[in-house]
């Protein structure tokens, strides 16, 4: 594993841990989620070193903006692909179901 990739995964896992309330005991899940996100981002088309579309929705962005967990955000993105409107609607519905 390259040092740069490892550093990115470590940083992302830390961000996930912080976002989820800094609770201990989920290190492996945070690491695996971070690794999947970093690998998925690395596989995206690149244009002059930048991601080709600024409209790509990240797991972390969706989770923070909608108040769902990182795992829930990942599942929605995996299931609904690149349909940003559908993903965000599903996230809002998921959060509403938990409240009701």
C-alpha positions as CSV (number, residue, x, y, z in Angstrom):
1,X,0.0,0.0,0.0
2,X,1.5,3.4,-1.0
3,X,2.3,5.9,1.7
4,X,0.1,8.5,0.1
5,X,-2.9,6.2,-0.1
6,X,-2.4,5.0,3.4
7,X,-2.2,8.6,4.6
8,X,-5.5,9.5,2.8
9,X,-7.2,6.5,4.2
10,X,-6.0,7.3,7.7
11,X,-7.2,10.9,7.4
12,X,-10.6,9.9,6.0
13,X,-11.1,7.3,8.7
14,X,-10.4,9.9,11.3
15,X,-12.9,12.3,9.6
16,X,-15.5,9.6,9.7
17,X,-14.8,8.9,13.4
18,X,-15.2,12.6,14.2
19,X,-18.4,12.9,12.1
20,X,-19.9,10.0,13.9
21,X,-19.4,11.4,17.4
22,X,-15.9,10.3,18.3
23,X,-17.1,7.0,19.7
24,X,-14.6,4.2,20.1
25,X,-15.1,0.6,19.0
26,X,-15.7,1.1,15.2
27,X,-12.2,1.5,14.0
28,X,-12.4,-1.4,11.5
29,X,-15.6,-0.1,10.0
30,X,-14.3,3.4,9.8
31,X,-11.1,2.2,8.1
32,X,-13.0,0.0,5.6
33,X,-15.4,2.8,4.7
34,X,-12.5,5.2,4.3
35,X,-10.6,2.7,2.1
36,X,-13.6,2.1,-0.1
37,X,-14.2,5.9,-0.5
38,X,-10.5,6.6,-1.3
39,X,-10.4,3.7,-3.8
40,X,-13.6,4.7,-5.5
41,X,-12.4,8.3,-5.8
42,X,-9.1,7.1,-7.3
43,X,-11.0,5.2,-9.9
44,X,-13.0,8.2,-11.1
45,X,-12.0,9.8,-14.4
46,X,-9.3,12.4,-14.0
47,X,-8.8,15.6,-16.0
48,X,-5.5,17.4,-15.5
49,X,-5.3,16.0,-12.0
50,X,-8.8,17.0,-11.1
51,X,-12.0,15.0,-10.8
52,X,-13.9,15.4,-14.1
53,X,-17.2,16.3,-12.5
54,X,-17.6,18.7,-9.5
55,X,-21.1,17.2,-9.2
56,X,-19.9,13.9,-7.8
57,X,-21.5,13.2,-4.4
58,X,-19.2,11.9,-1.8
59,X,-20.3,9.6,1.1
60,X,-19.0,12.1,3.7
61,X,-20.7,15.1,2.0
62,X,-24.1,13.2,1.9
63,X,-23.9,12.0,5.5
64,X,-23.0,15.4,6.9
65,X,-25.5,17.3,4.8
66,X,-28.4,15.0,5.5
67,X,-27.6,13.7,9.0
68,X,-27.5,10.0,8.0
69,X,-24.7,7.7,8.9
70,X,-21.7,7.1,6.6
71,X,-22.8,3.5,6.1
72,X,-26.3,4.6,5.1
73,X,-24.9,7.2,2.7
74,X,-22.6,4.6,1.2
75,X,-25.4,2.1,0.7
76,X,-27.6,4.8,-1.1
77,X,-24.7,5.8,-3.4
78,X,-24.0,2.2,-4.2
79,X,-27.6,1.4,-4.9
80,X,-28.6,4.6,-6.8
81,X,-25.4,5.3,-8.7
82,X,-24.9,8.8,-10.0
83,X,-28.5,10.1,-9.7
84,X,-27.8,12.8,-7.2
85,X,-31.4,13.9,-6.9
86,X,-32.6,10.4,-6.2
87,X,-29.8,9.8,-3.6
88,X,-30.6,13.0,-1.8
89,X,-34.3,12.3,-1.8
90,X,-33.7,8.8,-0.5
91,X,-31.4,10.2,2.3
92,X,-34.1,12.7,3.4
93,X,-36.7,9.9,3.4
94,X,-34.4,7.6,5.4
95,X,-33.9,10.3,8.0
96,X,-37.6,11.1,8.2
97,X,-38.4,7.4,8.8
98,X,-36.1,7.3,11.8
99,X,-37.8,10.4,13.3
100,X,-41.3,9.1,12.8
